[in-house]
Amino acid sequence: MEHNLYSVLESGFPQDRNSIAIETPARSYTWADIDAISGRMAALLSSYNIPLGSRVAVQVEKSPEALMLYLATLRAGLVYLPLNTAYREGEVRYFLQDAEPAVVVCSPSSESWCEPLARDCGASHVLTLDANGGGSLMEAAKNQNPAFQTVSRNADDLAAILYTSGTTGRSKGAMLSHANLSSNAKTLHDYWGWRSDDILLHILPIFHVHGLFVAAHGALLAGARMIWLPKLDIEQALQYLPRCTVMMGVPTHYVRILEEPRFTKELCSNMRLFISGSAPLLVDTFREFEARIGMPILERYGMSETVMLTSNPYEPAQGKRIPGTVGRALPGVSVRVVDDQDQPLEPGQPGHVQVKGPNVFSGYWRMPEKTREEFTSDGWFRTGDIGIMGGEGIPSDYLSIVGRSKDLIIS
């Protein structure tokens, strides 16, 4: 059985490879383009003769080519390391020293400081990629053979390392395998009812879980079109929403779009799903949105170390979407709320959220002690979040996140 995540995603591509896969205001890309461009990039990476499992660190502006670089990294059997575009030289130095990537891809605007830094940290190749899909990466890849044979990988081989924001101590690299990411993509595909005729409004950055592993994986595995925008631009959103069926955003996106009187139920007549994540959605925003559009936002919960863990129901038959909660554990995922001794608590009591499942990472990059600390003796991952199962008028299998354990003393 093929475990390379790219092969899993590619299994969902439509039969008609000449249909549009990604549409931007400036240009469009077919499914054949995704295959060929990522194939050329993968061939370029393979031509460097670096060992399988080597890291490819990427700090570039959002573009379809940046997504294809991610896919190319998977195809070449290498490990993708996305870096927040807001990070400056000092922060990037830490990540490059820690991960020791063989290849670094940066924006042309940061090449002057990034190239010497990357070389200093042992990178053998430094390339550039800009927001318009130009740069030395595309130049070097254009003459490569697009018919690249995707490298076979084992289920537990690393696909990506995501550095956590490091609110407590230094940033840790969460190691995610091909199986972690493909299991979550398949689960969300089924649970959220992804279809090949969906059109996703993609307004999220792609250097973290939400934009890359939840939104892009969802559309790719479904063979669904993405409308690809650099960020939320209200005028662009109003222009494209009538054609879209799915949108994923953070709570501030929904607050901003509700300020626009032209955002109406009629405008969203084709929309079947609005998803919110990455931060808590205020109950007021949830209620105002439902009153305006006639459809409740679906709130879910996940993290860098696990991708998605819980979700409010998609199908009304499975239950209601309850504001202030992040819903139930996804199929195959287990969630529990425990006290300081790791003993499960009764519904309605706040405690530490712990999780298990095929989506949960294997540990932190080069931090064996930290990894041991974060897992219980019976294999549950300590999320660091404080949550409550159930509560007043809430089913006992619905989770609400109420804080971080670093901020709260449970008495």
DRENMARGU-329649 format. One line per 8 residues: number of its first residue (from 1); for each residue x, y, z of N, C-alpha, C. Coordinates in steps of 0.001 Angstrom, whole numbers. Example, Ala and Ser with C-alpha at 12.3 -4.5 7.8 and 13.67 -1.06 7.14 Angstrom:
! DRENMARGU-329649
1	13190,-5690,7800,12300,-4500,7800,13200,-3300,7800 | 12850,-2250,7080,13670,-1060,7140,12900,30,7870
//
This chain:
! DRENMARGU-329649
1	846,-1202,0,0,0,0,881,1253,0 | 554,2228,-875,1376,3437,-999,1036,4408,131 | 2075,4815,861,1846,5700,2001,2279,7130,1749 | 2924,7405,581,3310,8789,336,2051,9652,282 | 2021,10681,1106,843,11545,1212,439,12107,-147 | 1427,12430,-1002,1073,12955,-2321,238,11946,-3099 | 622,10682,-3051,-133,9640,-3776,-1553,9525,-3238 | -1695,9691,-1919,-3030,9654,-1306,-3868,10816,-1832
9	-3305,12023,-1827,-4036,13195,-2319,-4346,13056,-3810 | -3362,12568,-4562,-3515,12443,-6010,-4634,11461,-6373 | -4896,10501,-5491,-5970,9527,-5761,-7332,10213,-5870 | -7434,11439,-5332,-8696,12177,-5413,-8775,13132,-6597 | -7663,13312,-7333,-7697,14237,-8481,-8729,13745,-9499 | -9411,14661,-10193,-10447,14228,-11152,-9846,13534,-12384 | -10688,12762,-13060,-10257,12073,-14287,-9822,13084,-15341 | -10578,14185,-15402,-10253,15231,-16391,-9170,16134,-15810
17	-7911,15802,-16155,-6791,16559,-15588,-6673,17958,-16201 | -7461,18235,-17238,-7417,19568,-17847,-8432,20531,-17246 | -9188,20060,-16242,-10117,20963,-15555,-9334,21839,-14568 | -9936,22959,-14206,-9244,23938,-13353,-9176,23426,-11911 | -7975,23481,-11333,-7761,23075,-9932,-7623,24282,-9026 | -6855,25280,-9482,-6595,26481,-8678,-6812,27702,-9558 | -7608,28638,-9026,-7909,29861,-9763,-7472,31042,-8904 | -6672,31935,-9459,-6320,33175,-8764,-6895,34328,-9601
25	-6932,35549,-9055,-7422,36665,-9881,-6604,36864,-11161 | -5359,36399,-11160,-4477,36640,-12311,-4386,35450,-13271 | -4465,34225,-12751,-4242,33061,-13613,-4866,31807,-13013 | -4938,30761,-13845,-5523,29498,-13396,-4558,28347,-13671 | -4719,27265,-12899,-3877,26077,-13023,-4787,24859,-13097 | -4476,23943,-13999,-5242,22700,-14102,-4636,21646,-13175 | -5336,20529,-13067,-4800,19397,-12291,-3533,18861,-12959 | -3503,18922,-14298,-2295,18502,-15020,-1118,19425,-14683
33	-1403,20730,-14509,-354,21683,-14117,213,21332,-12738 | -676,21019,-11796,-212,20660,-10448,737,19472,-10531 | 336,18472,-11300,1151,17261,-11433,2495,17570,-12104 | 2455,18370,-13169,3675,18647,-13935,4620,19602,-13185 | 4070,20670,-12609,4936,21650,-11926,5541,21030,-10671 | 4719,20310,-9894,5276,19649,-8700,6252,18544,-9120 | 5988,17912,-10266,6902,16882,-10779,8264,17463,-11142 | 8253,18628,-11812,9525,19284,-12172,10299,19698,-10916
41	9566,20256,-9944,10227,20668,-8696,10784,19453,-7951 | 10021,18360,-7925,10490,17140,-7243,11731,16585,-7939 | 11733,16652,-9272,12905,16188,-10023,14127,17045,-9695 | 13917,18350,-9567,15014,19248,-9197,15557,18880,-7812 | 14651,18717,-6852,15084,18364,-5484,15839,17033,-5494 | 15334,16077,-6266,15995,14760,-6325,17369,14847,-6984 | 17520,15803,-7898,18806,15944,-8605,19925,16397,-7660 | 19537,16908,-6490,20551,17353,-5524,21198,16178,-4776
49	20624,14983,-4958,21180,13777,-4304,21328,13931,-2795 | 20323,14526,-2173,20329,14636,-707,19574,13428,-145 | 19892,12986,1070,19239,11782,1601,17726,11954,1762 | 16983,10865,1583,15544,10892,1878,15361,11330,3327 | 14314,12100,3571,14085,12581,4933,14800,13888,5247 | 15596,14414,4284,16217,15732,4479,15129,16798,4511 | 15395,17882,5230,14399,18930,5381,14510,19979,4267 | 13346,20468,3846,13254,21585,2906,12528,22710,3643
57	13271,23762,4036,12678,24878,4782,12182,25930,3797 | 10954,26410,4031,10314,27308,3065,9716,28512,3796 | 10189,29713,3423,9595,30948,3942,9330,31865,2760 | 8136,31715,2178,7786,32471,963,6354,32986,1079 | 6034,33973,236,4664,34471,177,3756,33395,-429 | 2480,33483,-114,1507,32500,-604,1357,32594,-2127 | 1448,31450,-2779,1207,31359,-4217,861,29915,-4537 | 214,29653,-5687,-18,28259,-6069,1293,27486,-6202
65	2358,28172,-6672,3658,27503,-6811,4213,27089,-5449 | 3914,27878,-4420,4358,27514,-3066,3668,26230,-2607 | 2385,26080,-2952,1677,24838,-2641,2302,23668,-3409 | 2661,23909,-4659,3257,22843,-5476,4653,22464,-4971 | 5357,23431,-4374,6650,23119,-3754,6451,22165,-2570 | 5403,22403,-1800,5072,21476,-706,4821,20070,-1263 | 4006,19979,-2313,3696,18674,-2912,4954,18028,-3493 | 5817,18844,-4085,7070,18326,-4663,7975,17747,-3576
73	7997,18413,-2421,8812,17931,-1297,8343,16546,-863 | 7020,16380,-767,6457,15066,-435,6844,14038,-1496 | 6684,14421,-2751,6931,13483,-3855,8381,13012,-3881 | 9287,13909,-3484,10718,13585,-3522,11177,12826,-2276 | 10234,12558,-1340,10601,11806,-137,11339,12652,888 | 11145,13979,825,11801,14903,1749,10790,15428,2758 | 11244,16223,3715,10391,16681,4822,10171,18184,4697 | 8903,18593,4657,8545,19997,4435,8542,20752,5752
81	9200,21925,5744,9302,22741,6951,8853,24167,6613 | 7548,24478,6814,7066,25826,6491,7398,26807,7621 | 7778,28016,7252,8086,29045,8243,7197,30266,8016 | 6655,30789,9098,5804,31974,9087,6527,33116,8364 | 5814,33776,7458,6433,34852,6676,6755,36066,7542 | 6199,36130,8759,6487,37262,9649,7821,37100,10382 | 8381,35883,10386,9641,35666,11112,10768,36482,10486 | 11576,37094,11366,12741,37851,10912,14010,37011,11064
89	15135,37606,10740,16389,36868,10645,16733,36096,11919 | 16588,36747,13084,16944,36087,14345,16119,34839,14601 | 14810,34925,14295,13928,33773,14503,14238,32662,13496 | 14451,33050,12235,14740,32062,11201,16040,31319,11520 | 17007,32036,12081,18283,31407,12465,18037,30222,13404 | 17166,30425,14400,16876,29339,15357,16341,28101,14624 | 15364,28311,13719,14732,27174,13037,15735,26457,12123 | 16555,27218,11425,17524,26603,10509,18620,25868,11277
97	19037,26432,12415,20043,25739,13235,19461,24454,13811 | 18177,24503,14201,17554,23348,14849,17242,22234,13837 | 16685,22608,12691,16210,21602,11726,17289,21180,10730 | 18323,21993,10565,19407,21713,9616,18883,21282,8242 | 18103,22140,7579,17581,21763,6262,18685,21689,5211 | 18489,20805,4245,19421,20700,3118,19109,21757,2062 | 17828,22117,1964,17375,23095,972,16583,24179,1699 | 16834,25432,1340,16061,26554,1884,15503,27349,710
105	14188,27623,744,13558,28450,-287,12994,29693,407 | 13406,30868,-66,12979,32116,574,12423,33071,-479 | 11846,34178,-17,11398,35232,-928,12622,35972,-1470 | 12569,36446,-2719,13698,37213,-3246,14070,38398,-2350 | 13074,38993,-1701,13337,40168,-860,14173,39843,382 | 14178,38579,811,14977,38227,1993,16229,37417,1652 | 16492,37274,338,17632,36449,-79,18961,36978,474 | 19109,38324,568,20397,38912,963,20841,38462,2355
113	19876,38277,3281,20262,37777,4619,20013,36287,4771 | 19045,35757,4017,18682,34347,4203,19732,33405,3613 | 20290,33760,2452,21249,32834,1824,22486,32596,2703 | 23181,33678,3178,24348,33411,4034,23977,32676,5323 | 22803,33000,5860,22344,32328,7081,22123,30834,6821 | 21455,30524,5708,21171,29124,5369,22466,28343,5129 | 23400,28947,4429,24701,28291,4184,25420,28045,5503 | 25343,29046,6373,25971,28957,7695,25394,27789,8506
121	24099,27496,8263,23417,26416,8996,23495,25080,8244 | 24299,25031,7185,24555,23752,6518,23702,23451,5300 | 22858,24409,4866,22033,24153,3674,22921,24112,2432 | 22706,23114,1582,23535,22992,371,22928,23753,-801 | 21621,24064,-728,20958,24761,-1834,20005,25824,-1287 | 20105,27039,-1837,19212,28137,-1450,18574,28687,-2718 | 17231,28708,-2738,16478,29123,-3923,15468,30198,-3529 | 14933,30895,-4521,13920,31918,-4228,12617,31611,-4964
129	11519,32107,-4380,10192,31982,-4988,9385,33190,-4552 | 8806,33918,-5525,8029,35112,-5154,6528,34850,-5254 | 5732,35851,-4885,4280,35691,-4815,3657,35457,-6189 | 4384,35811,-7270,3863,35618,-8621,4361,34330,-9264 | 5043,33489,-8466,5519,32223,-9004,6825,32350,-9776 | 7547,33473,-9573,8853,33641,-10198,9957,33367,-9188 | 11218,33405,-9675,12347,33191,-8774,13249,32076,-9275 | 14361,31891,-8584,15361,30920,-9054,14866,29475,-8976
137	13921,29183,-8076,13365,27825,-8001,12690,27454,-9320 | 11803,28332,-9798,11059,28034,-11025,11998,27982,-12234 | 13002,28861,-12211,13992,28901,-13298,14755,27567,-13356 | 15166,27082,-12175,15946,25837,-12118,15099,24614,-12440 | 13787,24694,-12144,12920,23519,-12319,12357,23391,-13735 | 12371,24497,-14501,11590,24500,-15753,12058,23470,-16781 | 13347,23098,-16752,13833,22126,-17740,13860,20690,-17222 | 13352,20487,-15996,13300,19131,-15431,12138,18351,-16062
145	12226,17028,-15970,11166,16161,-16511,9940,16226,-15596 | 8762,16607,-16145,7562,16694,-15290,7012,15328,-14871 | 7397,14270,-15598,6851,12931,-15302,7673,12277,-14190 | 7607,12869,-13011,8412,12377,-11883,7700,11213,-11201 | 8432,10154,-10918,7863,8995,-10218,7917,9280,-8715 | 6754,9482,-8087,6696,9804,-6655,7408,8730,-5842 | 8268,9165,-4932,9082,8247,-4120,8195,7526,-3097 | 8397,6223,-2985,7610,5448,-2017,8085,5756,-594
153	7145,5949,324,7479,6209,1725,6692,5279,2632 | 7232,5023,3829,6512,4244,4836,5531,5146,5575 | 4536,4518,6189,3490,5275,6879,4077,6198,7943 | 5099,5725,8675,5622,6541,9779,6821,7396,9381 | 7155,7447,8083,8194,8380,7639,7679,9814,7773 | 8581,10725,8096,8173,12118,8279,7776,12758,6959 | 6682,13535,7012,6244,14328,5859,6514,15810,6101 | 6370,16242,7356,6505,17669,7667,6940,17864,9111
161	7601,18986,9363,7882,19443,10725,7256,20824,10855 | 6389,20988,11844,5761,22283,12102,6241,22807,13442 | 6833,23980,13431,7282,24578,14696,6105,25248,15378 | 5930,24905,16665,4867,25515,17454,5278,26946,17781 | 4298,27762,18123,4584,29190,18311,5469,29459,19525 | 5619,28476,20410,6562,28638,21510,6119,29629,22560 | 4823,29551,22958,4332,30461,24012,4988,30129,25347 | 5416,28885,25512,6099,28501,26753,7455,27933,26381
169	8502,28745,26515,9835,28277,26154,10058,28337,24656 | 11145,27709,24203,11493,27837,22790,10586,26981,21917 | 10474,27375,20654,9635,26660,19694,10079,25208,19556 | 9094,24328,19427,9366,22897,19281,8883,22452,17906 | 9650,21582,17260,9273,21093,15932,8423,19835,16039 | 7122,19961,15749,6231,18797,15786,6441,17965,14525 | 6771,16678,14715,7074,15789,13583,5806,15056,13138 | 5352,15351,11918,4129,14745,11387,4471,13786,10251
177	3938,12576,10342,4246,11536,9355,3243,11561,8198 | 3580,10812,7152,2653,10658,6020,1326,10076,6510 | 1386,9126,7455,146,8511,7966,-654,9488,8823 | 24,10284,9662,-687,11295,10468,-1539,12186,9569 | -910,12705,8510,-1581,13693,7663,-2608,13059,6739 | -2307,11873,6200,-3283,11253,5287,-4502,10744,6050 | -4303,10228,7268,-5464,9745,8041,-6409,10904,8343 | -5841,12069,8711,-6685,13218,9033,-7394,13755,7791
185	-6678,13796,6673,-7288,14280,5428,-8479,13406,5025 | -8319,12086,5137,-9407,11164,4764,-10596,11304,5721 | -10295,11436,7016,-11372,11584,8003,-12187,12842,7738 | -11508,13976,7511,-12220,15236,7261,-12952,15192,5923 | -12399,14504,4943,-13048,14354,3641,-14443,13747,3832 | -14508,12696,4632,-15792,12021,4873,-16686,12836,5806 | -16094,13337,6903,-16907,13962,7956,-17542,15275,7493 | -16813,16042,6675,-17329,17329,6212,-17979,17241,4833
193	-18123,16024,4329,-18871,15829,3090,-18255,16472,1856 | -16923,16443,1767,-16248,17030,595,-16723,16356,-693 | -16898,17164,-1751,-17340,16648,-3055,-16449,17219,-4160 | -16431,16543,-5290,-15588,16998,-6399,-16099,18309,-7007 | -17390,18627,-6808,-17913,19885,-7361,-17853,21032,-6351 | -17189,20811,-5212,-16986,21905,-4261,-16046,22945,-4846 | -16223,24190,-4405,-15266,25259,-4707,-14900,25916,-3377 | -13632,25824,-3015,-13141,26337,-1736,-12606,27752,-1900
201	-13087,28672,-1072,-12491,30006,-1012,-11301,29919,-62 | -10083,29949,-618,-8863,29757,180,-8234,31118,476 | -8397,31586,1728,-7896,32916,2111,-6885,32821,3251 | -6512,31600,3624,-5615,31396,4768,-4159,31318,4316 | -3216,31656,5213,-1807,31407,4882,-1548,29907,4812 | -449,29512,4168,-166,28069,4032,1101,27663,4779 | 1465,28440,5818,2614,28016,6625,2162,27347,7919 | 866,27063,8059,426,26330,9251,-685,25339,8905
209	-1151,24638,9935,-2094,23523,9777,-3363,23910,9018 | -3989,25020,9419,-5325,25351,8918,-5337,25525,7393 | -4449,26363,6884,-4457,26637,5455,-3892,25514,4600 | -2878,24813,5137,-2185,23793,4343,-2811,22407,4519 | -2902,21940,5757,-3315,20546,5989,-4827,20371,6082 | -5566,21435,6414,-7023,21289,6516,-7675,21760,5214 | -7391,22995,4830,-8044,23554,3639,-7518,22934,2339 | -6200,23048,2094,-5662,22567,806,-5791,21054,665
217	-5449,20295,1715,-5613,18832,1631,-7060,18470,1306 | -8003,19187,1942,-9417,18882,1726,-9803,19001,263 | -9412,20120,-352,-9756,20339,-1759,-9015,19367,-2673 | -7728,19142,-2408,-6944,18240,-3265,-7501,16818,-3233 | -7786,16322,-2040,-8278,14942,-1914,-9665,14783,-2533 | -10438,15866,-2558,-11784,15806,-3149,-11753,16051,-4659 | -10598,16497,-5174,-10561,16893,-6581,-11406,18131,-6821 | -11438,19022,-5803,-12291,20209,-5845,-11467,21455,-6177
225	-12092,22424,-6810,-11397,23649,-7206,-11144,24553,-5991 | -10007,25253,-6021,-9724,26276,-5015,-9655,27637,-5689 | -10328,28625,-5090,-10115,30023,-5464,-9105,30563,-4469 | -7962,30945,-4966,-6746,31124,-4167,-6451,32610,-4025 | -6671,33159,-2844,-6424,34578,-2590,-5330,34718,-1530 | -4499,35774,-1605,-3400,35913,-640,-3885,36014,802 | -5056,36652,993,-5606,36828,2341,-7059,37239,2183 | -7742,37532,3306,-9124,38007,3193,-9120,39449,2704
233	-9606,39643,1502,-9878,40974,949,-11395,41001,766 | -12072,41923,1481,-13543,41903,1505,-14128,42005,94 | -13579,42898,-731,-14124,43061,-2091,-13973,41765,-2894 | -12812,41130,-2784,-12601,39855,-3499,-13535,38778,-2956 | -13695,38736,-1630,-14577,37725,-1020,-16010,37888,-1528 | -16479,39122,-1585,-17845,39381,-2066,-17977,38992,-3543 | -16887,39151,-4279,-16908,38802,-5709,-16980,37290,-5910 | -16204,36542,-5101,-16081,35095,-5335,-17077,34243,-4546
241	-17577,34731,-3405,-18451,33896,-2561,-19652,33302,-3305 | -20310,34052,-4210,-21472,33453,-4885,-21143,32162,-5641 | -19872,31978,-6036,-19480,30767,-6778,-18997,29661,-5853 | -18699,29988,-4583,-18039,29026,-3701,-19040,28192,-2904 | -18554,27047,-2408,-19390,26175,-1572,-18803,25989,-173 | -17486,26238,-7,-16817,26042,1285,-15885,27226,1537 | -15880,27703,2794,-14894,28712,3193,-14363,28333,4563 | -13039,28474,4734,-12429,28290,6047,-11787,29603,6447
249	-12015,29993,7701,-11450,31247,8165,-11158,31202,9645 | -10554,32298,10128,-10341,32476,11567,-11443,33415,12050 | -11711,33466,13360,-12827,34285,13848,-12814,35735,13348 | -11630,36366,13266,-11595,37767,12804,-12090,37906,11366 | -11908,36870,10543,-12451,36919,9174,-13969,37076,9219 | -14607,36300,10090,-16071,36341,10162,-16567,37643,10773 | -15829,38168,11734,-16191,39470,12318,-16127,40538,11226 | -15056,40520,10427,-14885,41551,9392,-15930,41435,8291
257	-16256,40215,7907,-17202,40048,6798,-18630,40411,7240 | -18919,40212,8537,-20244,40604,9056,-20419,42122,9107 | -19311,42865,9103,-19405,44341,9087,-19851,44861,7723 | -19870,43983,6732,-20190,44371,5357,-21670,44090,5066 | -22502,45140,4889,-23937,44915,4638,-24227,44108,3379 | -23268,44133,2418,-23493,43368,1173,-23330,41867,1387 | -22834,41458,2563,-22715,40031,2882,-24089,39533,3321 | -24781,38851,2416,-26178,38448,2652,-26370,36962,2393
265	-27541,36491,2787,-27917,35092,2546,-27923,34792,1038 | -28400,35761,242,-28473,35568,-1212,-27063,35393,-1804 | -26119,36176,-1284,-24736,36111,-1774,-24148,34716,-1546 | -24616,34060,-472,-24048,32764,-68,-24941,31596,-460 | -25757,31777,-1495,-26767,30752,-1804,-26153,29410,-2194 | -24910,29411,-2680,-24252,28145,-3039,-23403,27564,-1914 | -23196,28355,-841,-22320,27909,244,-22985,26803,1052 | -22220,25735,1317,-22747,24668,2165,-22026,24596,3511
273	-20837,25233,3609,-20054,25070,4833,-19113,26252,5062 | -19293,26895,6221,-18333,27885,6726,-17669,27272,7954 | -16341,27227,7952,-15594,26617,9056,-14749,27678,9732 | -14712,27645,11068,-13863,28570,11821,-12917,27782,12714 | -11679,28289,12813,-10703,27640,13687,-9516,28548,13949 | -8498,28003,14600,-7238,28671,14954,-7346,29592,16164 | -8574,29943,16573,-8808,30757,17771,-10276,30584,18134 | -10649,30889,19397,-12053,30697,19789,-12994,31667,19067
281	-14124,31144,18625,-15165,31949,17973,-16133,32441,19052 | -16334,33746,19118,-17245,34287,20126,-18677,33841,19838 | -19408,33550,20899,-20815,33133,20775,-21612,34202,20020 | -21328,35485,20284,-22042,36581,19604,-21817,36528,18097 | -20581,36253,17690,-20273,36159,16253,-21031,34991,15635 | -21020,33842,16331,-21741,32648,15871,-23217,32990,15639 | -23834,33647,16625,-25284,33927,16558,-25614,34960,15475 | -24784,35998,15399,-25026,37039,14383,-24888,36452,12972
289	-23907,35581,12798,-23673,34957,11495,-24859,34074,11110 | -25300,33249,12052,-26437,32361,11752,-27695,33164,11435 | -27915,34262,12175,-29092,35096,11925,-29030,35725,10531 | -27816,36116,10119,-27654,36795,8830,-27759,35825,7652 | -27094,34666,7779,-26931,33762,6629,-27895,32572,6684 | -28428,32306,7875,-29331,31163,8019,-28589,29843,8115 | -27267,29921,8408,-26450,28711,8498,-25430,28928,9611 | -25314,27982,10556,-24325,28176,11624,-22907,27851,11156
297	-21942,28635,11612,-20529,28332,11357,-20192,27018,12064 | -19353,26200,11421,-18881,24972,12046,-17527,25254,12709 | -17494,25144,14040,-16228,25351,14752,-15608,24001,15070 | -14278,23942,14926,-13551,22704,15181,-12281,23014,15966 | -11541,21985,16335,-10370,22158,17198,-9252,21232,16744 | -8059,21820,16659,-6892,21028,16307,-5648,21767,16756 | -4496,21199,16452,-3236,21840,16797,-2126,21338,15888 | -971,22020,15941,144,21649,15061,534,20191,15237
305	446,19695,16485,913,18340,16785,-55,17244,16354 | -1283,17615,16006,-2317,16592,15801,-3182,16818,14564 | -3044,17940,13883,-4012,18403,12887,-5400,18432,13567 | -6483,18013,12920,-7802,18203,13529,-8163,17074,14496 | -8780,17472,15616,-9145,16526,16679,-10649,16380,16859 | -11352,17513,16859,-12804,17483,17091,-13491,18397,16081 | -14792,18204,15926,-15565,19069,15039,-17017,19063,15479 | -17657,20218,15384,-19113,20232,15487,-19660,19446,14298
313	-20874,18900,14420,-21393,18045,13350,-21576,18808,12034 | -21329,18115,10930,-21659,18677,9617,-23119,18365,9295 | -23493,17102,9448,-24867,16688,9133,-25794,17013,10305 | -26918,17688,10059,-27865,17988,11146,-28327,16734,11899 | -28361,15592,11188,-28800,14336,11834,-27845,13904,12946 | -26578,14394,12885,-25584,14007,13900,-25652,14896,15144 | -26454,15938,15082,-26555,16845,16234,-26403,18290,15799 | -26536,19187,16764,-26475,20624,16475,-25045,21137,16571
321	-24782,22241,15887,-23531,22978,16100,-23774,23926,17270 | -23033,23725,18321,-23295,24463,19561,-22236,25538,19756 | -22650,26821,19826,-21663,27892,19998,-20903,27731,21305 | -19619,28075,21265,-18788,27951,22467,-18177,26570,22637 | -18559,25617,21768,-17967,24275,21836,-17207,24011,20528 | -16324,23013,20590,-15623,22586,19366,-16094,21200,18940 | -17245,20784,19475,-17878,19559,19002,-17294,18281,19588 | -17490,17212,18820,-17116,15864,19270,-15779,15430,18670
329	-15178,14424,19289,-13977,13805,18718,-14299,13285,17320 | -13384,13541,16378,-13557,13021,15016,-13467,11491,15030 | -14048,10817,14041,-13941,9359,13974,-12475,8910,14049 | -12198,7931,14899,-10847,7417,15066,-10011,8160,16096 | -10506,9330,16548,-9785,10137,17542,-10455,9967,18901 | -9650,9890,19963,-10193,9835,21328,-9775,11093,22078 | -10707,11659,22835,-10447,12861,23637,-10915,12600,25058 | -10101,13002,26038,-10545,12914,27426,-10109,14177,28177
337	-10850,14484,29254,-10518,15607,30139,-10199,15015,31503 | -8988,15336,32009,-8486,14668,33217,-8017,15687,34261 | -7826,15173,35503,-7286,16015,36573,-5755,15986,36547 | -5128,16572,37559,-3656,16654,37582,-2988,15280,37680 | -3750,14247,38072,-3209,12875,38157,-3586,12028,36942 | -4029,12690,35865,-4441,12015,34625,-5662,11117,34817 | -6481,11418,35826,-7716,10653,36022,-8883,11375,35349 | -9689,10642,34556,-10806,11283,33852,-11782,11966,34809
345	-12265,13138,34375,-13213,13931,35175,-14637,13709,34678 | -15574,14000,35559,-16999,13948,35185,-17306,15070,34185 | -18343,14888,33349,-18763,15980,32460,-19055,17253,33263 | -18727,18406,32659,-18988,19682,33321,-17833,20198,34159 | -16802,19364,34369,-15656,19792,35183,-14465,20150,34300 | -13833,21320,34553,-12672,21690,33733,-11438,20879,34091 | -10676,20519,33080,-9450,19756,33313,-8562,19780,32087 | -7516,18970,32115,-6530,18915,31031,-7070,18081,29869
353	-6980,18626,28657,-7428,17897,27468,-6288,16997,26973 | -6592,15701,26832,-5620,14727,26313,-6255,13983,25139 | -5411,13605,24171,-5944,13023,22931,-5096,11843,22469 | -5727,10998,21669,-5079,9831,21059,-5657,9662,19667 | -4875,9104,18741,-5422,8818,17409,-4320,8720,16366 | -4675,8248,15168,-3681,8064,14101,-3113,9387,13586 | -3791,10488,13930,-3360,11823,13510,-2348,12447,14469 | -2148,11848,15649,-1292,12461,16677,186,12200,16361
361	978,13264,16385,2401,13215,16002,3192,12250,16877 | 4411,11932,16409,5255,10987,17150,6103,11679,18208 | 6280,12995,18084,7082,13701,19072,7717,14946,18500 | 8537,15598,19334,9195,16841,18940,10597,16562,18397 | 10932,17267,17333,12216,17120,16652,13380,17321,17627 | 14181,16285,17764,15400,16325,18576,15154,16768,20021 | 13960,16433,20554,13636,16759,21951,13030,15530,22629 | 13815,14456,22807,13237,13229,23376,12668,13420,24779
369	13318,14243,25612,12808,14437,26981,11475,15173,26949 | 11394,16226,26123,10149,16992,26012,9038,16089,25480 | 9373,15236,24508,8383,14309,23952,7858,13385,25044 | 8765,12824,25853,8325,11919,26938,7396,12639,27922 | 7725,13883,28241,6899,14671,29179,5482,14875,28668 | 5365,15015,27335,4072,15407,26764,3132,14225,26519 | 3607,13004,26755,2738,11840,26602,2583,11145,27954 | 1368,10667,28246,1136,9934,29494,1701,8523,29356
377	1783,7817,30473,2323,6447,30439,1449,5528,29575 | 152,5859,29448,-718,5022,28600,-926,5619,27198 | -29,6556,26795,11,6965,25394,-882,8112,24962 | -1445,8862,25911,-2257,10027,25550,-1358,11256,25438 | -1639,12111,24446,-882,13352,24280,-1530,14460,25109 | -699,15140,25894,-1172,16266,26712,-1182,17525,25834 | -2360,18010,25495,-2454,19144,24561,-2013,20455,25192 | -2077,20551,26527,-1802,21829,27176,-3019,22731,27245
385	-4153,22255,26689,-5395,23028,26765,-6235,22566,27942 | -7026,23507,28461,-8010,23188,29500,-9372,23119,28831 | -10104,22037,29099,-11403,21873,28462,-12438,21297,29399 | -13671,21319,28916,-14806,20746,29653,-15584,19876,28671 | -15902,18654,29085,-16804,17824,28283,-18229,18091,28764 | -19125,18347,27831,-20512,18567,28205,-20692,19858,28992 | -21597,19823,29963,-21935,21029,30717,-23413,21291,30595 | -23828,22425,31089,-25266,22728,31148,-25884,22809,29752
393	-26796,21890,29470,-27486,21877,28183,-26630,21443,27002 | -25420,20930,27299,-24511,20510,26224,-24299,19000,26329 | -24415,18243,25227,-24184,16793,25291,-22809,16477,25892 | -22730,15371,26624,-21521,15058,27397,-20315,14705,26527 | -20536,14489,25196,-19393,14178,24333,-18920,15393,23531 | -19470,16577,23821,-19010,17815,23180,-17933,18457,24052 | -16864,18917,23409,-15752,19545,24124,-15833,21065,23995 | -15576,21759,25095,-15389,23216,25067,-13977,23503,25559
401	-13247,24366,24861,-11899,24756,25283,-12029,26044,26090 | -11504,26043,27310,-11684,27219,28180,-10381,27931,28526 | -9239,27389,28118,-7981,28074,28402,-6788,27182,28156 | -5610,27709,28513,-4357,26954,28447,-3950,26592,29856 | -3365,25395,30038,-3013,24936,31381,-1950,25826,32026 | -1155,26513,31181,-133,27396,31738,-778,28606,32403 | -2038,28900,32033,-2705,30117,32535,-3639,29826,33703 | -3823,28553,34054,-4893,28224,34994,-4434,27217,36018
409	-4838,27461,37272,-4573,26477,38337,-5903,25799,38640 | -5914,24459,38514,-7154,23732,38816,-7171,23424,40298 | -8238,23862,40981,-8318,23575,42430,-9436,22590,42686
//
